[in-house]
């Protein structure tokens, strides 16, 4: 019998014998069945896991990085003010007249920016505030620092207009200002200069204006005093002379610095001003609220 089985191996070959063994071996057949059943189940689980990853993370890491950069650019653009360039803040001296018929000066306010308002009299002394009233409190938030006497105004909207009435100590009438949001530039600090002297400061004002030398009156007509020498100045709207150890300036602007010794004003709605002051290489002139720094040079060659 053994010899006959070996002869069958020779006839059918090894493959045939293995097939015979698989038929005659129940354990081997069961293991093959389990393995075939497990392989499709494992493939299905892996495919499901890959679908889960794609659903949970639909973007690649590179796409996530690109999205975050785009989001940051959008948030930066939303936070920036309108216009091609951010509005510039300026400091100004705002003259205020109490005469009837005068127009309330404009204070430019920036959105979400603070503008500080300091009220002074003609001598430059800070004038204390007793109260204020704002026309549109929804568009303008006002904080009053009673210790320093400063009003801090903050714009709440992109565009808005209102006015504010400020009551100064000892002054019977309120000082009126127009507030405007949405201009190209805004004021971060304004000195509101009232054309009067606060109570108790009249003597200082009188000492500044009581003496007007006679040579300043002809200067208003462009006639400098004899013996004066014209000086160069980088302002086409002003003229400067040296006379008797002091400087004389003829301008339509207001001389803010240095302190003038004497002055004379011409007639008309935009009068000329003649000032006398101690020699200085630079002067500060206020022109419609804008302060310019003017350089004074050597004598003009004859």
C-alpha positions as CSV (number, residue, x, y, z in Angstrom):
1,X,0.0,0.0,0.0
2,X,2.8,2.4,0.9
3,X,4.5,1.6,-2.4
4,X,1.3,2.4,-4.3
5,X,0.9,5.8,-2.6
6,X,4.5,6.8,-3.4
7,X,3.9,5.8,-7.0
8,X,0.9,8.1,-7.1
9,X,3.1,11.0,-5.9
10,X,5.4,10.4,-8.8
11,X,2.4,10.3,-11.2
12,X,0.4,13.4,-9.9
13,X,3.3,15.5,-8.6
14,X,3.7,17.5,-5.4
15,X,0.8,19.9,-6.2
16,X,-1.6,17.1,-6.7
17,X,-0.6,15.6,-3.4
18,X,-1.0,18.9,-1.6
19,X,-4.5,19.2,-3.0
20,X,-5.3,15.7,-1.8
21,X,-4.0,16.7,1.7
22,X,-6.2,19.8,1.7
23,X,-9.2,17.7,1.0
24,X,-8.3,15.1,3.6
25,X,-7.2,17.8,6.3
26,X,-10.3,19.5,7.9
27,X,-8.1,21.8,10.1
28,X,-6.3,23.2,7.2
29,X,-9.5,23.9,5.3
30,X,-10.9,25.8,8.4
31,X,-7.9,28.0,8.7
32,X,-8.0,29.0,5.1
33,X,-11.7,29.9,5.4
34,X,-11.1,32.1,8.5
35,X,-8.2,33.9,6.7
36,X,-10.2,34.5,3.6
37,X,-13.1,35.9,5.8
38,X,-10.8,38.2,7.8
39,X,-9.0,39.8,4.9
40,X,-12.1,41.6,3.4
41,X,-13.1,42.7,6.9
42,X,-9.7,44.3,7.6
43,X,-9.7,46.1,4.2
44,X,-13.1,47.5,4.9
45,X,-12.1,48.8,8.3
46,X,-9.0,50.5,6.9
47,X,-11.0,52.1,4.1
48,X,-13.6,53.4,6.6
49,X,-10.8,54.9,8.8
50,X,-9.3,56.7,5.8
51,X,-12.8,58.1,5.0
52,X,-13.1,59.3,8.6
53,X,-9.8,61.1,8.4
54,X,-10.8,62.8,5.1
55,X,-14.1,63.8,6.6
56,X,-12.6,65.1,9.9
57,X,-9.6,66.8,8.2
58,X,-10.9,67.8,4.7
59,X,-7.8,70.1,4.1
60,X,-4.2,69.2,3.8
61,X,-1.7,70.7,6.2
62,X,-0.5,73.0,3.4
63,X,-4.1,74.1,2.7
64,X,-4.7,74.8,6.5
65,X,-1.6,77.0,6.5
66,X,-2.8,78.9,3.5
67,X,-6.2,79.4,5.0
68,X,-4.8,80.7,8.3
69,X,-2.6,83.3,6.4
70,X,-5.6,84.4,4.4
71,X,-7.7,84.7,7.6
72,X,-5.0,86.8,9.2
73,X,-4.9,89.2,6.2
74,X,-8.7,89.6,6.3
75,X,-8.7,90.4,10.0
76,X,-5.9,92.9,9.5
77,X,-7.8,94.6,6.6
78,X,-11.0,94.7,8.7
79,X,-9.2,96.3,11.6
80,X,-7.6,99.0,9.5
81,X,-9.4,102.3,8.9
82,X,-10.8,103.2,5.5
83,X,-8.6,104.7,2.8
84,X,-5.2,103.8,1.3
85,X,-3.2,105.1,4.3
86,X,-4.0,105.4,8.0
87,X,-5.2,108.9,9.0
88,X,-2.5,111.0,10.6
89,X,-2.9,112.6,14.1
90,X,-2.0,116.2,14.6
91,X,-1.7,118.7,17.4
92,X,-3.2,122.1,16.8
93,X,-4.1,125.4,18.4
94,X,-7.7,126.2,17.8
95,X,-8.7,129.9,18.3
96,X,-12.2,130.5,19.6
97,X,-13.9,133.9,19.6
98,X,-16.8,134.8,21.8
99,X,-18.1,137.5,19.5
100,X,-21.6,137.1,18.1
101,X,-21.9,135.7,14.6
102,X,-18.7,133.7,14.8
103,X,-18.6,130.1,13.5
104,X,-17.8,127.3,15.9
105,X,-14.4,125.8,15.1
106,X,-14.1,122.2,14.0
107,X,-12.3,119.5,16.0
108,X,-11.5,116.4,13.9
109,X,-12.1,113.2,15.8
110,X,-10.8,109.8,14.8
111,X,-12.8,106.6,15.1
112,X,-11.7,104.7,18.3
113,X,-9.0,107.4,18.8
114,X,-8.8,109.8,21.7
115,X,-8.6,113.6,21.1
116,X,-7.5,115.6,24.2
117,X,-8.9,119.2,24.5
118,X,-7.1,121.7,26.6
119,X,-8.9,125.1,27.1
120,X,-6.7,128.2,27.6
121,X,-7.2,132.0,27.6
122,X,-5.3,134.5,25.5
123,X,-2.3,134.4,27.9
124,X,-2.0,130.6,27.5
125,X,-3.2,129.8,31.0
126,X,-5.3,126.7,31.3
127,X,-9.0,127.6,31.9
128,X,-10.8,125.2,34.3
129,X,-13.9,123.5,33.0
130,X,-17.1,123.4,35.2
131,X,-19.4,121.3,32.9
132,X,-20.0,120.1,29.3
133,X,-22.8,118.8,27.2
134,X,-22.4,116.6,24.1
135,X,-25.0,116.7,21.3
136,X,-24.6,113.0,20.1
137,X,-23.4,110.8,22.9
138,X,-23.9,107.7,20.8
139,X,-21.2,108.7,18.3
140,X,-18.8,110.5,20.7
141,X,-17.7,109.3,24.1
142,X,-16.3,112.1,26.4
143,X,-14.2,111.6,29.5
144,X,-13.6,114.6,31.7
145,X,-10.4,114.6,33.8
146,X,-11.3,117.2,36.5
147,X,-7.9,117.2,38.1
148,X,-6.0,118.2,34.9
149,X,-9.0,120.1,33.3
150,X,-8.8,118.1,30.1
151,X,-11.6,116.7,28.0
152,X,-10.9,113.5,26.1
153,X,-13.2,112.8,23.2
154,X,-13.3,109.4,21.4
155,X,-15.1,108.7,18.2
156,X,-17.5,105.7,18.3
157,X,-18.5,105.5,14.6
158,X,-16.8,105.7,11.2
159,X,-18.7,108.9,10.2
160,X,-20.5,111.3,12.5
161,X,-21.0,114.9,13.3
162,X,-22.1,116.7,16.5
163,X,-21.2,119.6,18.7
164,X,-20.2,120.1,22.3
165,X,-20.8,123.0,24.7
166,X,-18.1,123.5,27.3
167,X,-18.7,125.8,30.3
168,X,-15.6,127.4,31.6
169,X,-15.1,128.7,35.1
170,X,-16.3,132.3,35.5
171,X,-17.4,132.6,31.8
172,X,-21.1,133.4,31.3
173,X,-21.4,131.8,27.9
174,X,-20.4,128.3,26.8
175,X,-17.6,127.6,24.4
176,X,-19.1,125.8,21.3
177,X,-17.1,123.4,19.2
178,X,-18.1,121.3,16.2
179,X,-17.0,117.6,16.3
180,X,-16.5,115.7,13.1
181,X,-15.5,112.0,12.5
182,X,-14.4,110.7,9.1
183,X,-11.8,113.3,8.0
184,X,-8.5,112.4,6.3
185,X,-6.6,113.5,9.4
186,X,-7.6,113.8,13.1
187,X,-6.5,115.8,16.1
188,X,-4.9,114.0,19.0
189,X,-4.3,117.2,21.0
190,X,-6.0,120.6,20.5
191,X,-5.4,123.7,22.6
192,X,-8.7,125.6,22.5
193,X,-7.5,129.2,22.8
194,X,-10.4,131.5,23.9
195,X,-10.0,135.2,22.9
196,X,-10.5,136.4,26.5
197,X,-8.8,136.4,29.9
198,X,-10.2,134.2,32.6
199,X,-11.1,135.9,35.9
200,X,-8.1,136.9,37.8
201,X,-5.8,136.9,34.8
202,X,-6.8,140.3,33.3
203,X,-3.6,142.0,34.5
204,X,-1.4,139.5,32.6
205,X,-3.5,140.1,29.4
206,X,-3.3,143.9,29.8
207,X,0.5,143.7,30.1
208,X,0.7,141.8,26.9
209,X,-1.5,144.2,24.9
210,X,-1.3,147.6,26.5
211,X,1.7,148.8,24.6
212,X,1.8,148.9,20.8
213,X,4.9,150.7,19.4
214,X,4.2,153.2,16.6
215,X,6.5,151.4,14.1
216,X,4.2,148.3,14.0
217,X,1.3,150.3,12.5
218,X,3.1,151.1,9.3
219,X,4.4,147.6,9.2
220,X,0.8,146.4,8.7
221,X,1.0,148.2,5.4
222,X,4.3,146.5,4.5
223,X,6.4,149.5,5.5
224,X,9.2,148.4,7.9
225,X,10.8,150.9,10.2
226,X,13.9,152.8,9.1
227,X,17.1,151.0,10.1
228,X,15.5,147.5,9.9
229,X,17.0,144.7,7.9
230,X,15.0,142.1,6.1
231,X,15.7,138.4,7.0
232,X,15.2,135.3,4.9
233,X,12.3,133.1,5.9
234,X,11.0,129.8,4.4
235,X,7.4,130.9,4.4
236,X,6.1,132.8,1.4
237,X,3.2,134.2,3.5
238,X,5.4,135.9,6.1
239,X,8.1,138.6,6.2
240,X,10.7,139.1,9.0
241,X,12.9,142.0,9.8
242,X,15.6,142.6,12.4
243,X,15.1,145.9,14.2
244,X,16.7,147.4,17.4
245,X,17.8,144.1,18.7
246,X,14.5,142.3,18.1
247,X,12.7,140.6,15.3
248,X,9.5,141.9,13.5
249,X,7.2,139.6,11.6
250,X,4.3,140.4,9.3
251,X,1.9,137.5,8.8
252,X,-1.7,136.5,8.6
253,X,-1.0,133.6,10.9
254,X,-1.0,133.7,14.7
255,X,2.5,133.7,16.4
256,X,2.6,131.0,19.0
257,X,6.2,130.8,19.9
258,X,8.4,132.6,21.0
259,X,6.3,134.9,23.2
260,X,5.8,138.2,21.5
261,X,6.7,141.6,23.1
262,X,4.2,143.7,21.3
263,X,1.7,143.3,18.4
264,X,-0.7,145.1,16.1
265,X,-3.6,143.8,14.1
266,X,-4.9,145.0,10.8
267,X,-8.6,145.3,9.8
268,X,-10.8,142.9,7.9
269,X,-11.9,139.3,8.3
270,X,-8.4,137.9,7.7
271,X,-6.2,140.6,9.1
272,X,-2.5,140.9,8.9
273,X,-0.6,140.7,12.2
274,X,2.6,142.5,13.1
275,X,4.6,141.0,16.0
276,X,7.8,142.0,17.8
277,X,9.7,139.3,19.6
278,X,13.2,138.3,20.8
279,X,15.5,136.9,18.2
280,X,15.0,133.2,17.5
281,X,16.1,130.8,14.7
282,X,12.6,129.3,14.5
283,X,9.0,130.5,15.1
284,X,5.7,128.6,15.4
285,X,2.8,130.0,13.4
286,X,-0.8,128.8,13.7
287,X,-2.7,129.0,10.4
288,X,-6.3,128.0,10.6
289,X,-5.5,125.6,13.4
290,X,-2.4,124.1,11.6
291,X,0.9,124.8,13.4
292,X,3.9,125.5,11.1
293,X,7.5,125.7,12.1
294,X,9.2,128.5,10.2
295,X,13.0,129.0,9.9
296,X,14.5,132.4,10.0
297,X,17.8,132.9,8.2
298,X,20.4,135.5,7.5
299,X,19.8,139.1,6.3
300,X,18.6,139.4,2.7
301,X,21.4,140.7,0.5
302,X,20.7,144.1,-1.0
